[in-house]
Amino acid sequence: MCVSKNAYYTWLRTSETNATNTRLEFLKQSIQVIYHGSYRIYGSLRIQKALERKGLFYSRSYIAYLMKQMGLKSVLSKKFRGTTTDSKHSLPVARNLLARNFTSECLGEKWVSDITYIKIGSCWNYLTTILDLADRKGVILKT
């Protein structure tokens, strides 16, 4: 074929390198797709499992190494913790009228309530429930 041995082996070495680079780029692209598809939550373990479902088997440490190279890091937001009342104050405190006596015979005599936080979209909303201790049903207030 009129090709020197040196030229043939150089061509062979560069074609193998190109194939390796193509596979590596495909793997990096797959990692990025999975990472961004999970809203930047998935770490190397979950990405490894997702790749295995696609038929790509790589070690977790290699995936973590590639993620570090690409600057991909799992971003988890901290759980919301509402601020509670400061009980160390000098303001007057209301009397405890129930004194842990949660029994009642008459409707509307004793009501108890509690609040909770619910995240809807990006906003925190408060939900208050009021129970009548006589029948343990929620009180519906009409205006």
N, CA, C and O atoms as CSV, one atom per row, in Angstrom:
chain,resi,resn,atom,element,x,y,z
A,1,MET,N,N,0.826,-1.207,0.000
A,1,MET,CA,C,0.000,0.000,0.000
A,1,MET,C,C,0.859,1.254,0.000
A,1,MET,O,O,0.343,2.372,0.016
A,2,CYS,N,N,2.147,1.063,-0.018
A,2,CYS,CA,C,3.108,2.180,-0.056
A,2,CYS,C,C,2.981,3.081,1.164
A,2,CYS,O,O,3.040,4.303,1.033
A,3,VAL,N,N,2.806,2.499,2.351
A,3,VAL,CA,C,2.724,3.264,3.595
A,3,VAL,C,C,3.800,2.722,4.523
A,3,VAL,O,O,3.950,1.510,4.680
A,4,SER,N,N,4.543,3.632,5.132
A,4,SER,CA,C,5.605,3.185,6.029
A,4,SER,C,C,5.006,2.603,7.308
A,4,SER,O,O,3.863,2.891,7.663
A,5,LYS,N,N,5.807,1.773,7.996
A,5,LYS,CA,C,5.354,1.183,9.252
A,5,LYS,C,C,5.050,2.268,10.272
A,5,LYS,O,O,4.067,2.181,11.008
A,6,ASN,N,N,5.899,3.293,10.313
A,6,ASN,CA,C,5.731,4.389,11.280
A,6,ASN,C,C,4.401,5.108,11.051
A,6,ASN,O,O,3.684,5.421,12.002
A,7,ALA,N,N,4.081,5.363,9.794
A,7,ALA,CA,C,2.829,6.060,9.484
A,7,ALA,C,C,1.624,5.192,9.851
A,7,ALA,O,O,0.623,5.698,10.357
A,8,TYR,N,N,1.722,3.882,9.593
A,8,TYR,CA,C,0.621,2.981,9.926
A,8,TYR,C,C,0.373,2.945,11.438
A,8,TYR,O,O,-0.769,3.057,11.883
A,9,TYR,N,N,1.439,2.791,12.223
A,9,TYR,CA,C,1.267,2.707,13.675
A,9,TYR,C,C,0.840,4.045,14.277
A,9,TYR,O,O,0.119,4.066,15.275
A,10,THR,N,N,1.260,5.133,13.703
A,10,THR,CA,C,0.791,6.458,14.141
A,10,THR,C,C,-0.700,6.590,13.866
A,10,THR,O,O,-1.459,7.060,14.713
A,11,TRP,N,N,-1.111,6.170,12.674
A,11,TRP,CA,C,-2.543,6.220,12.334
A,11,TRP,C,C,-3.353,5.319,13.265
A,11,TRP,O,O,-4.434,5.706,13.711
A,12,LEU,N,N,-2.848,4.136,13.560
A,12,LEU,CA,C,-3.533,3.193,14.431
A,12,LEU,C,C,-3.686,3.769,15.848
A,12,LEU,O,O,-4.747,3.663,16.463
A,13,ARG,N,N,-2.606,4.379,16.348
A,13,ARG,CA,C,-2.623,4.953,17.698
A,13,ARG,C,C,-3.609,6.131,17.780
A,13,ARG,O,O,-4.341,6.252,18.763
A,14,THR,N,N,-3.632,6.980,16.779
A,14,THR,CA,C,-4.543,8.130,16.811
A,14,THR,C,C,-5.994,7.716,16.622
A,14,THR,O,O,-6.886,8.361,17.173
A,15,SER,N,N,-6.259,6.658,15.859
A,15,SER,CA,C,-7.650,6.222,15.689
A,15,SER,C,C,-8.184,5.620,16.981
A,15,SER,O,O,-9.358,5.799,17.307
A,16,GLU,N,N,-7.329,4.902,17.727
A,16,GLU,CA,C,-7.753,4.372,19.026
A,16,GLU,C,C,-8.019,5.507,20.008
A,16,GLU,O,O,-8.982,5.452,20.773
A,17,THR,N,N,-7.181,6.526,19.992
A,17,THR,CA,C,-7.351,7.681,20.870
A,17,THR,C,C,-8.651,8.405,20.542
A,17,THR,O,O,-9.368,8.833,21.446
A,18,ASN,N,N,-8.957,8.545,19.259
A,18,ASN,CA,C,-10.201,9.200,18.849
A,18,ASN,C,C,-11.418,8.420,19.311
A,18,ASN,O,O,-12.403,9.005,19.761
A,19,ALA,N,N,-11.349,7.083,19.199
A,19,ALA,CA,C,-12.477,6.254,19.649
A,19,ALA,C,C,-12.655,6.377,21.161
A,19,ALA,O,O,-13.779,6.462,21.654
A,20,THR,N,N,-11.531,6.386,21.897
A,20,THR,CA,C,-11.597,6.530,23.355
A,20,THR,C,C,-12.166,7.887,23.725
A,20,THR,O,O,-12.998,7.978,24.628
A,21,ASN,N,N,-11.737,8.941,23.049
A,21,ASN,CA,C,-12.244,10.287,23.329
A,21,ASN,C,C,-13.732,10.381,23.014
A,21,ASN,O,O,-14.473,11.051,23.732
A,22,THR,N,N,-14.175,9.723,21.956
A,22,THR,CA,C,-15.590,9.743,21.594
A,22,THR,C,C,-16.428,9.066,22.680
A,22,THR,O,O,-17.482,9.573,23.061
A,23,ARG,N,N,-15.954,7.913,23.179
A,23,ARG,CA,C,-16.674,7.222,24.252
A,23,ARG,C,C,-16.693,8.051,25.527
A,23,ARG,O,O,-17.708,8.118,26.221
A,24,LEU,N,N,-15.556,8.684,25.830
A,24,LEU,CA,C,-15.473,9.514,27.034
A,24,LEU,C,C,-16.420,10.712,26.923
A,24,LEU,O,O,-17.105,11.053,27.888
A,25,GLU,N,N,-16.460,11.340,25.766
A,25,GLU,CA,C,-17.365,12.479,25.572
A,25,GLU,C,C,-18.827,12.037,25.662
A,25,GLU,O,O,-19.663,12.757,26.208
A,26,PHE,N,N,-19.132,10.861,25.130
A,26,PHE,CA,C,-20.492,10.338,25.228
A,26,PHE,C,C,-20.865,10.098,26.687
A,26,PHE,O,O,-21.975,10.425,27.108
A,27,LEU,N,N,-19.932,9.523,27.468
A,27,LEU,CA,C,-20.182,9.282,28.891
A,27,LEU,C,C,-20.375,10.594,29.641
A,27,LEU,O,O,-21.290,10.718,30.454
A,28,LYS,N,N,-19.516,11.572,29.371
A,28,LYS,CA,C,-19.643,12.874,30.038
A,28,LYS,C,C,-20.981,13.534,29.690
A,28,LYS,O,O,-21.637,14.119,30.552
A,29,GLN,N,N,-21.365,13.433,28.447
A,29,GLN,CA,C,-22.638,14.016,28.021
A,29,GLN,C,C,-23.804,13.297,28.704
A,29,GLN,O,O,-24.764,13.941,29.125
A,30,SER,N,N,-23.727,11.976,28.817
A,30,SER,CA,C,-24.781,11.212,29.497
A,30,SER,C,C,-24.874,11.606,30.967
A,30,SER,O,O,-25.972,11.745,31.506
A,31,ILE,N,N,-23.735,11.783,31.611
A,31,ILE,CA,C,-23.719,12.205,33.016
A,31,ILE,C,C,-24.379,13.563,33.162
A,31,ILE,O,O,-25.180,13.775,34.072
A,32,GLN,N,N,-24.045,14.485,32.266
A,32,GLN,CA,C,-24.632,15.831,32.345
A,32,GLN,C,C,-26.139,15.799,32.123
A,32,GLN,O,O,-26.874,16.521,32.796
A,33,VAL,N,N,-26.604,14.986,31.202
A,33,VAL,CA,C,-28.050,14.894,30.930
A,33,VAL,C,C,-28.781,14.384,32.171
A,33,VAL,O,O,-29.812,14.932,32.562
A,34,ILE,N,N,-28.240,13.332,32.786
A,34,ILE,CA,C,-28.875,12.771,33.985
A,34,ILE,C,C,-28.822,13.770,35.130
A,34,ILE,O,O,-29.805,13.948,35.849
A,35,TYR,N,N,-27.671,14.424,35.301
A,35,TYR,CA,C,-27.479,15.397,36.389
A,35,TYR,C,C,-28.463,16.562,36.262
A,35,TYR,O,O,-29.136,16.912,37.231
A,36,HIS,N,N,-28.546,17.149,35.097
A,36,HIS,CA,C,-29.451,18.294,34.903
A,36,HIS,C,C,-30.909,17.854,34.867
A,36,HIS,O,O,-31.795,18.631,35.222
A,37,GLY,N,N,-31.173,16.614,34.442
A,37,GLY,CA,C,-32.536,16.088,34.462
A,37,GLY,C,C,-33.053,15.864,35.874
A,37,GLY,O,O,-34.262,15.824,36.100
A,38,SER,N,N,-32.137,15.719,36.823
A,38,SER,CA,C,-32.535,15.535,38.221
A,38,SER,C,C,-32.533,16.860,38.976
A,38,SER,O,O,-32.584,16.863,40.206
A,39,TYR,N,N,-32.476,17.974,38.272
A,39,TYR,CA,C,-32.436,19.311,38.879
A,39,TYR,C,C,-31.220,19.458,39.785
A,39,TYR,O,O,-31.307,20.063,40.854
A,40,ARG,N,N,-30.078,18.901,39.355
A,40,ARG,CA,C,-28.781,18.986,40.026
A,40,ARG,C,C,-28.790,18.335,41.404
A,40,ARG,O,O,-28.027,18.736,42.283
A,41,ILE,N,N,-29.652,17.327,41.601
A,41,ILE,CA,C,-29.743,16.661,42.892
A,41,ILE,C,C,-28.915,15.379,42.915
A,41,ILE,O,O,-28.308,15.065,43.940
A,42,TYR,N,N,-28.875,14.632,41.815
A,42,TYR,CA,C,-28.220,13.328,41.800
A,42,TYR,C,C,-26.716,13.451,42.004
A,42,TYR,O,O,-26.062,14.327,41.438
A,43,GLY,N,N,-26.185,12.551,42.829
A,43,GLY,CA,C,-24.748,12.410,43.011
A,43,GLY,C,C,-24.243,11.241,42.188
A,43,GLY,O,O,-24.956,10.713,41.335
A,44,SER,N,N,-23.002,10.839,42.451
A,44,SER,CA,C,-22.376,9.801,41.632
A,44,SER,C,C,-23.094,8.457,41.752
A,44,SER,O,O,-23.163,7.716,40.771
A,45,LEU,N,N,-23.628,8.125,42.922
A,45,LEU,CA,C,-24.293,6.834,43.091
A,45,LEU,C,C,-25.568,6.746,42.253
A,45,LEU,O,O,-25.785,5.765,41.543
A,46,ARG,N,N,-26.401,7.766,42.339
A,46,ARG,CA,C,-27.644,7.744,41.569
A,46,ARG,C,C,-27.377,7.826,40.070
A,46,ARG,O,O,-28.082,7.207,39.273
A,47,ILE,N,N,-26.353,8.592,39.690
A,47,ILE,CA,C,-26.013,8.677,38.270
A,47,ILE,C,C,-25.498,7.331,37.783
A,47,ILE,O,O,-25.808,6.922,36.664
A,48,GLN,N,N,-24.710,6.629,38.611
A,48,GLN,CA,C,-24.236,5.303,38.240
A,48,GLN,C,C,-25.410,4.359,38.014
A,48,GLN,O,O,-25.418,3.601,37.045
A,49,LYS,N,N,-26.402,4.400,38.900
A,49,LYS,CA,C,-27.573,3.524,38.751
A,49,LYS,C,C,-28.353,3.874,37.485
A,49,LYS,O,O,-28.829,2.980,36.785
A,50,ALA,N,N,-28.487,5.160,37.189
A,50,ALA,CA,C,-29.203,5.582,35.980
A,50,ALA,C,C,-28.448,5.139,34.724
A,50,ALA,O,O,-29.066,4.729,33.741
A,51,LEU,N,N,-27.119,5.222,34.753
A,51,LEU,CA,C,-26.327,4.765,33.608
A,51,LEU,C,C,-26.446,3.255,33.422
A,51,LEU,O,O,-26.496,2.765,32.294
A,52,GLU,N,N,-26.492,2.517,34.537
A,52,GLU,CA,C,-26.647,1.066,34.448
A,52,GLU,C,C,-27.981,0.695,33.804
A,52,GLU,O,O,-28.065,-0.278,33.055
A,53,ARG,N,N,-29.037,1.484,34.103
A,53,ARG,CA,C,-30.327,1.222,33.470
A,53,ARG,C,C,-30.262,1.452,31.960
A,53,ARG,O,O,-31.044,0.880,31.201
A,54,LYS,N,N,-29.315,2.300,31.534
A,54,LYS,CA,C,-29.131,2.547,30.097
A,54,LYS,C,C,-28.143,1.568,29.465
A,54,LYS,O,O,-27.897,1.615,28.260
A,55,GLY,N,N,-27.574,0.675,30.292
A,55,GLY,CA,C,-26.640,-0.312,29.766
A,55,GLY,C,C,-25.192,0.126,29.801
A,55,GLY,O,O,-24.347,-0.521,29.183
A,56,LEU,N,N,-24.877,1.202,30.502
A,56,LEU,CA,C,-23.498,1.682,30.623
A,56,LEU,C,C,-23.006,1.366,32.035
A,56,LEU,O,O,-23.571,1.848,33.017
A,57,PHE,N,N,-21.953,0.556,32.134
A,57,PHE,CA,C,-21.474,0.104,33.430
A,57,PHE,C,C,-20.102,0.703,33.716
A,57,PHE,O,O,-19.113,0.355,33.072
A,58,TYR,N,N,-20.056,1.604,34.686
A,58,TYR,CA,C,-18.822,2.257,35.122
A,58,TYR,C,C,-18.806,2.268,36.641
A,58,TYR,O,O,-19.854,2.192,37.283
A,59,SER,N,N,-17.612,2.362,37.212
A,59,SER,CA,C,-17.512,2.387,38.675
A,59,SER,C,C,-17.975,3.745,39.197
A,59,SER,O,O,-17.905,4.759,38.502
A,60,ARG,N,N,-18.443,3.731,40.426
A,60,ARG,CA,C,-18.922,4.967,41.050
A,60,ARG,C,C,-17.775,5.971,41.201
A,60,ARG,O,O,-17.968,7.172,41.012
A,61,SER,N,N,-16.593,5.477,41.538
A,61,SER,CA,C,-15.460,6.392,41.742
A,61,SER,C,C,-15.076,7.079,40.427
A,61,SER,O,O,-14.688,8.247,40.433
A,62,TYR,N,N,-15.180,6.367,39.302
A,62,TYR,CA,C,-14.861,6.969,38.010
A,62,TYR,C,C,-15.898,8.036,37.650
A,62,TYR,O,O,-15.551,9.099,37.135
A,63,ILE,N,N,-17.157,7.747,37.922
A,63,ILE,CA,C,-18.212,8.731,37.658
A,63,ILE,C,C,-18.013,9.953,38.548
A,63,ILE,O,O,-18.183,11.086,38.097
A,64,ALA,N,N,-17.651,9.726,39.820
A,64,ALA,CA,C,-17.389,10.847,40.732
A,64,ALA,C,C,-16.204,11.670,40.240
A,64,ALA,O,O,-16.221,12.899,40.318
A,65,TYR,N,N,-15.179,10.993,39.735
A,65,TYR,CA,C,-13.999,11.675,39.194
A,65,TYR,C,C,-14.387,12.559,38.006
A,65,TYR,O,O,-13.974,13.715,37.924
A,66,LEU,N,N,-15.181,12.007,37.091
A,66,LEU,CA,C,-15.616,12.786,35.921
A,66,LEU,C,C,-16.507,13.948,36.328
A,66,LEU,O,O,-16.405,15.042,35.773
A,67,MET,N,N,-17.396,13.701,37.317
A,67,MET,CA,C,-18.268,14.784,37.785
A,67,MET,C,C,-17.439,15.918,38.385
A,67,MET,O,O,-17.737,17.094,38.172
A,68,LYS,N,N,-16.406,15.561,39.128
A,68,LYS,CA,C,-15.534,16.583,39.720
A,68,LYS,C,C,-14.805,17.357,38.632
A,68,LYS,O,O,-14.659,18.576,38.719
A,69,GLN,N,N,-14.344,16.636,37.594
A,69,GLN,CA,C,-13.689,17.287,36.459
A,69,GLN,C,C,-14.611,18.284,35.768
A,69,GLN,O,O,-14.181,19.365,35.364
A,70,MET,N,N,-15.889,17.910,35.635
A,70,MET,CA,C,-16.853,18.766,34.944
A,70,MET,C,C,-17.462,19.818,35.856
A,70,MET,O,O,-18.218,20.672,35.393
A,71,GLY,N,N,-17.144,19.771,37.151
A,71,GLY,CA,C,-17.679,20.753,38.090
A,71,GLY,C,C,-19.121,20.490,38.479
A,71,GLY,O,O,-19.849,21.422,38.822
A,72,LEU,N,N,-19.546,19.227,38.431
A,72,LEU,CA,C,-20.914,18.867,38.796
A,72,LEU,C,C,-20.920,18.380,40.237
A,72,LEU,O,O,-20.162,17.481,40.600
A,73,LYS,N,N,-21.768,18.969,41.045
A,73,LYS,CA,C,-21.851,18.594,42.446
A,73,LYS,C,C,-23.314,18.572,42.856
A,73,LYS,O,O,-24.085,19.459,42.488
A,74,SER,N,N,-23.688,17.560,43.614
A,74,SER,CA,C,-25.064,17.444,44.068
A,74,SER,C,C,-25.415,18.633,44.951
A,74,SER,O,O,-24.694,18.948,45.898
A,75,VAL,N,N,-26.523,19.287,44.638
A,75,VAL,CA,C,-26.947,20.468,45.389
A,75,VAL,C,C,-28.261,20.136,46.078
A,75,VAL,O,O,-29.293,19.992,45.423
A,76,LEU,N,N,-28.224,20.016,47.386
A,76,LEU,CA,C,-29.425,19.747,48.164
A,76,LEU,C,C,-29.720,20.949,49.037
A,76,LEU,O,O,-28.831,21.489,49.696
A,77,SER,N,N,-30.969,21.358,49.035
A,77,SER,CA,C,-31.349,22.469,49.903
A,77,SER,C,C,-31.647,21.919,51.287
A,77,SER,O,O,-32.144,20.802,51.435
A,78,LYS,N,N,-31.340,22.711,52.285
A,78,LYS,CA,C,-31.591,22.282,53.650
A,78,LYS,C,C,-33.080,22.295,53.935
A,78,LYS,O,O,-33.830,23.106,53.393
A,79,LYS,N,N,-33.491,21.379,54.795
A,79,LYS,CA,C,-34.887,21.285,55.166
A,79,LYS,C,C,-35.293,22.559,55.904
A,79,LYS,O,O,-34.538,23.082,56.723
A,80,PHE,N,N,-36.486,23.046,55.605
A,80,PHE,CA,C,-36.976,24.265,56.240
A,80,PHE,C,C,-37.238,24.032,57.716
A,80,PHE,O,O,-37.899,23.066,58.099
A,81,ARG,N,N,-36.728,24.901,58.514
A,81,ARG,CA,C,-36.980,24.846,59.941
A,81,ARG,C,C,-37.581,26.191,60.338
A,81,ARG,O,O,-36.919,27.226,60.265
A,82,GLY,N,N,-38.824,26.161,60.751
A,82,GLY,CA,C,-39.478,27.392,61.179
A,82,GLY,C,C,-38.928,27.871,62.521
A,82,GLY,O,O,-38.507,27.070,63.356
A,83,THR,N,N,-38.939,29.158,62.707
A,83,THR,CA,C,-38.472,29.695,63.976
A,83,THR,C,C,-39.583,29.586,65.008
A,83,THR,O,O,-40.724,29.975,64.758
A,84,THR,N,N,-39.245,29.072,66.127
A,84,THR,CA,C,-40.239,28.928,67.181
A,84,THR,C,C,-40.242,30.166,68.061
A,84,THR,O,O,-39.391,31.047,67.935
A,85,THR,N,N,-41.205,30.210,68.939
A,85,THR,CA,C,-41.336,31.347,69.827
A,85,THR,C,C,-40.174,31.388,70.807
A,85,THR,O,O,-39.731,30.352,71.304
A,86,ASP,N,N,-39.689,32.582,71.078
A,86,ASP,CA,C,-38.634,32.766,72.066
A,86,ASP,C,C,-39.277,32.756,73.441
A,86,ASP,O,O,-39.985,33.698,73.799
A,87,SER,N,N,-39.043,31.715,74.210
A,87,SER,CA,C,-39.686,31.600,75.518
A,87,SER,C,C,-38.909,32.334,76.611
A,87,SER,O,O,-39.383,32.419,77.744
A,88,LYS,N,N,-37.754,32.853,76.302
A,88,LYS,CA,C,-36.948,33.585,77.286
A,88,LYS,C,C,-37.175,35.084,77.101
A,88,LYS,O,O,-36.305,35.803,76.610
A,89,HIS,N,N,-38.346,35.534,77.499
A,89,HIS,CA,C,-38.672,36.951,77.374
A,89,HIS,C,C,-39.350,37.405,78.659
A,89,HIS,O,O,-39.712,36.593,79.511
A,90,SER,N,N,-39.512,38.707,78.781
A,90,SER,CA,C,-40.119,39.265,79.998
A,90,SER,C,C,-41.577,39.666,79.780
A,90,SER,O,O,-42.163,40.318,80.645
A,91,LEU,N,N,-42.171,39.298,78.663
A,91,LEU,CA,C,-43.555,39.654,78.375
A,91,LEU,C,C,-44.506,38.764,79.177
A,91,LEU,O,O,-44.131,37.658,79.567
A,92,PRO,N,N,-45.733,39.234,79.427
A,92,PRO,CA,C,-46.670,38.406,80.185
A,92,PRO,C,C,-47.095,37.168,79.381
A,92,PRO,O,O,-47.259,37.229,78.162
A,93,VAL,N,N,-47.268,36.047,80.090
A,93,VAL,CA,C,-47.643,34.782,79.471
A,93,VAL,C,C,-49.097,34.484,79.830
A,93,VAL,O,O,-49.507,34.660,80.978
A,94,ALA,N,N,-49.878,34.029,78.839
A,94,ALA,CA,C,-51.295,33.722,79.070
A,94,ALA,C,C,-51.420,32.534,80.027
A,94,ALA,O,O,-50.572,31.643,80.051
A,95,ARG,N,N,-52.493,32.544,80.808
A,95,ARG,CA,C,-52.725,31.448,81.750
A,95,ARG,C,C,-53.108,30.175,80.995
A,95,ARG,O,O,-53.712,30.236,79.924
A,96,ASN,N,N,-52.756,29.036,81.560
A,96,ASN,CA,C,-53.082,27.744,80.979
A,96,ASN,C,C,-54.461,27.343,81.502
A,96,ASN,O,O,-54.579,26.793,82.597
A,97,LEU,N,N,-55.500,27.620,80.718
A,97,LEU,CA,C,-56.871,27.368,81.156
A,97,LEU,C,C,-57.233,25.881,81.099
A,97,LEU,O,O,-58.038,25.417,81.907
A,98,LEU,N,N,-56.659,25.133,80.169
A,98,LEU,CA,C,-56.998,23.714,80.051
A,98,LEU,C,C,-56.288,22.853,81.093
A,98,LEU,O,O,-56.848,21.857,81.551
A,99,ALA,N,N,-55.081,23.218,81.469
A,99,ALA,CA,C,-54.276,22.446,82.419
A,99,ALA,C,C,-54.252,20.964,82.026
A,99,ALA,O,O,-54.385,20.087,82.880
A,100,ARG,N,N,-54.082,20.698,80.733
A,100,ARG,CA,C,-53.999,19.354,80.149
A,100,ARG,C,C,-55.267,18.519,80.356
A,100,ARG,O,O,-55.213,17.290,80.292
A,101,ASN,N,N,-56.382,19.160,80.597
A,101,ASN,CA,C,-57.667,18.468,80.696
A,101,ASN,C,C,-58.326,18.554,79.320
A,101,ASN,O,O,-59.019,19.524,79.014
A,102,PHE,N,N,-58.105,17.533,78.495
A,102,PHE,CA,C,-58.564,17.556,77.115
A,102,PHE,C,C,-59.894,16.831,76.925
A,102,PHE,O,O,-60.179,16.350,75.828
A,103,THR,N,N,-60.691,16.745,77.949
A,103,THR,CA,C,-62.019,16.140,77.817
A,103,THR,C,C,-63.063,17.243,77.870
A,103,THR,O,O,-62.916,18.236,78.582
A,104,SER,N,N,-64.118,17.041,77.098
A,104,SER,CA,C,-65.192,18.029,77.065
A,104,SER,C,C,-66.485,17.323,76.678
A,104,SER,O,O,-66.481,16.410,75.852
A,105,GLU,N,N,-67.587,17.750,77.278
A,105,GLU,CA,C,-68.896,17.158,76.986
A,105,GLU,C,C,-69.722,18.050,76.064
A,105,GLU,O,O,-70.558,17.548,75.313
A,106,CYS,N,N,-69.507,19.342,76.108
A,106,CYS,CA,C,-70.318,20.301,75.336
A,106,CYS,C,C,-69.564,20.770,74.102
A,106,CYS,O,O,-68.376,21.085,74.166
A,107,LEU,N,N,-70.272,20.811,72.973
A,107,LEU,CA,C,-69.675,21.341,71.751
A,107,LEU,C,C,-69.365,22.821,71.929
A,107,LEU,O,O,-70.152,23.570,72.507
A,108,GLY,N,N,-68.205,23.230,71.421
A,108,GLY,CA,C,-67.824,24.636,71.456
A,108,GLY,C,C,-67.273,25.095,72.796
A,108,GLY,O,O,-66.986,26.280,72.965
A,109,GLU,N,N,-67.120,24.193,73.744
A,109,GLU,CA,C,-66.609,24.579,75.059
A,109,GLU,C,C,-65.080,24.722,75.030
A,109,GLU,O,O,-64.532,25.701,75.537
A,110,LYS,N,N,-64.401,23.736,74.430
A,110,LYS,CA,C,-62.937,23.748,74.388
A,110,LYS,C,C,-62.474,23.494,72.963
A,110,LYS,O,O,-62.838,22.498,72.337
A,111,TRP,N,N,-61.666,24.414,72.468
A,111,TRP,CA,C,-61.063,24.271,71.153
A,111,TRP,C,C,-59.550,24.245,71.309
A,111,TRP,O,O,-58.996,24.945,72.156
A,112,VAL,N,N,-58.885,23.442,70.496
A,112,VAL,CA,C,-57.422,23.439,70.443
A,112,VAL,C,C,-57.003,23.613,68.987
A,112,VAL,O,O,-57.747,23.280,68.065
A,113,SER,N,N,-55.798,24.142,68.802
A,113,SER,CA,C,-55.346,24.368,67.424
A,113,SER,C,C,-53.844,24.157,67.331
A,113,SER,O,O,-53.131,24.086,68.332
A,114,ASP,N,N,-53.399,24.062,66.096
A,114,ASP,CA,C,-51.982,23.931,65.807
A,114,ASP,C,C,-51.752,24.473,64.405
A,114,ASP,O,O,-52.680,24.566,63.602
A,115,ILE,N,N,-50.496,24.832,64.118
A,115,ILE,CA,C,-50.157,25.303,62.775
A,115,ILE,C,C,-49.063,24.415,62.207
A,115,ILE,O,O,-48.324,23.759,62.941
A,116,THR,N,N,-48.979,24.410,60.891
A,116,THR,CA,C,-47.893,23.717,60.204
A,116,THR,C,C,-47.531,24.533,58.971
A,116,THR,O,O,-48.291,25.399,58.539
A,117,TYR,N,N,-46.367,24.248,58.415
A,117,TYR,CA,C,-45.890,24.935,57.222
A,117,TYR,C,C,-46.014,23.982,56.040
A,117,TYR,O,O,-45.700,22.797,56.151
A,118,ILE,N,N,-46.469,24.505,54.917
A,118,ILE,CA,C,-46.575,23.716,53.692
A,118,ILE,C,C,-45.921,24.520,52.578
A,118,ILE,O,O,-46.249,25.687,52.363
A,119,LYS,N,N,-44.984,23.879,51.867
A,119,LYS,CA,C,-44.318,24.567,50.763
A,119,LYS,C,C,-45.093,24.318,49.483
A,119,LYS,O,O,-45.251,23.171,49.065
A,120,ILE,N,N,-45.573,25.372,48.863
A,120,ILE,CA,C,-46.280,25.301,47.601
A,120,ILE,C,C,-45.483,26.132,46.601
A,120,ILE,O,O,-45.396,27.354,46.713
A,121,GLY,N,N,-44.905,25.440,45.621
A,121,GLY,CA,C,-44.015,26.132,44.691
A,121,GLY,C,C,-42.763,26.557,45.437
A,121,GLY,O,O,-42.063,25.721,46.009
A,122,SER,N,N,-42.479,27.843,45.435
A,122,SER,CA,C,-41.305,28.348,46.154
A,122,SER,C,C,-41.707,29.137,47.395
A,122,SER,O,O,-40.852,29.743,48.040
A,123,CYS,N,N,-43.005,29.141,47.744
A,123,CYS,CA,C,-43.497,29.914,48.891
A,123,CYS,C,C,-43.910,28.991,50.026
A,123,CYS,O,O,-44.397,27.883,49.797
A,124,TRP,N,N,-43.711,29.458,51.247
A,124,TRP,CA,C,-44.160,28.730,52.426
A,124,TRP,C,C,-45.510,29.275,52.852
A,124,TRP,O,O,-45.682,30.487,52.977
A,125,ASN,N,N,-46.458,28.397,53.073
A,125,ASN,CA,C,-47.798,28.769,53.506
A,125,ASN,C,C,-48.067,28.146,54.869
A,125,ASN,O,O,-47.518,27.095,55.203
A,126,TYR,N,N,-48.907,28.797,55.641
A,126,TYR,CA,C,-49.253,28.306,56.967
A,126,TYR,C,C,-50.644,27.675,56.919
A,126,TYR,O,O,-51.550,28.205,56.274
A,127,LEU,N,N,-50.807,26.555,57.596
A,127,LEU,CA,C,-52.097,25.898,57.700
A,127,LEU,C,C,-52.422,25.770,59.178
A,127,LEU,O,O,-51.649,25.202,59.950
A,128,THR,N,N,-53.565,26.299,59.556
A,128,THR,CA,C,-54.013,26.206,60.946
A,128,THR,C,C,-55.219,25.290,61.011
A,128,THR,O,O,-56.146,25.415,60.210
A,129,THR,N,N,-55.209,24.379,61.956
A,129,THR,CA,C,-56.365,23.520,62.180
A,129,THR,C,C,-56.901,23.787,63.580
A,129,THR,O,O,-56.139,24.001,64.523
A,130,ILE,N,N,-58.222,23.772,63.699
A,130,ILE,CA,C,-58.877,23.982,64.989
A,130,ILE,C,C,-59.777,22.775,65.247
A,130,ILE,O,O,-60.621,22.445,64.414
A,131,LEU,N,N,-59.604,22.117,66.389
A,131,LEU,CA,C,-60.409,20.957,66.756
A,131,LEU,C,C,-61.274,21.283,67.965
A,131,LEU,O,O,-60.833,21.944,68.906
A,132,ASP,N,N,-62.497,20.812,67.921
A,132,ASP,CA,C,-63.382,20.882,69.082
A,132,ASP,C,C,-63.139,19.612,69.890
A,132,ASP,O,O,-63.250,18.506,69.361
A,133,LEU,N,N,-62.808,19.768,71.169
A,133,LEU,CA,C,-62.465,18.604,71.983
A,133,LEU,C,C,-63.662,17.709,72.291
A,133,LEU,O,O,-63.473,16.557,72.681
A,134,ALA,N,N,-64.875,18.202,72.129
A,134,ALA,CA,C,-66.052,17.379,72.438
A,134,ALA,C,C,-66.208,16.248,71.413
A,134,ALA,O,O,-66.426,15.099,71.798
A,135,ASP,N,N,-66.102,16.554,70.132
A,135,ASP,CA,C,-66.301,15.521,69.108
A,135,ASP,C,C,-65.047,15.244,68.282
A,135,ASP,O,O,-65.082,14.405,67.383
A,136,ARG,N,N,-63.946,15.928,68.566
A,136,ARG,CA,C,-62.669,15.735,67.893
A,136,ARG,C,C,-62.759,15.959,66.377
A,136,ARG,O,O,-62.039,15.332,65.600
A,137,LYS,N,N,-63.645,16.852,65.981
A,137,LYS,CA,C,-63.792,17.185,64.569
A,137,LYS,C,C,-63.265,18.596,64.339
A,137,LYS,O,O,-63.243,19.430,65.244
A,138,GLY,N,N,-62.843,18.836,63.101
A,138,GLY,CA,C,-62.346,20.160,62.768
A,138,GLY,C,C,-63.450,21.194,62.807
A,138,GLY,O,O,-64.589,20.922,62.426
A,139,VAL,N,N,-63.102,22.379,63.269
A,139,VAL,CA,C,-64.064,23.478,63.325
A,139,VAL,C,C,-63.973,24.239,62.010
A,139,VAL,O,O,-62.886,24.612,61.571
A,140,ILE,N,N,-65.119,24.462,61.391
A,140,ILE,CA,C,-65.173,25.221,60.150
A,140,ILE,C,C,-65.745,26.585,60.479
A,140,ILE,O,O,-66.895,26.704,60.902
A,141,LEU,N,N,-64.941,27.604,60.282
A,141,LEU,CA,C,-65.392,28.957,60.587
A,141,LEU,C,C,-65.968,29.586,59.337
A,141,LEU,O,O,-65.340,29.572,58.279
A,142,LYS,N,N,-67.182,30.145,59.461
A,142,LYS,CA,C,-67.828,30.811,58.330
A,142,LYS,C,C,-67.847,32.300,58.595
A,142,LYS,O,O,-68.088,32.749,59.716
A,143,THR,N,N,-67.593,33.050,57.553
A,143,THR,CA,C,-67.607,34.512,57.714
A,143,THR,C,C,-68.790,35.112,57.008
A,143,THR,O,O,-68.970,36.329,57.031
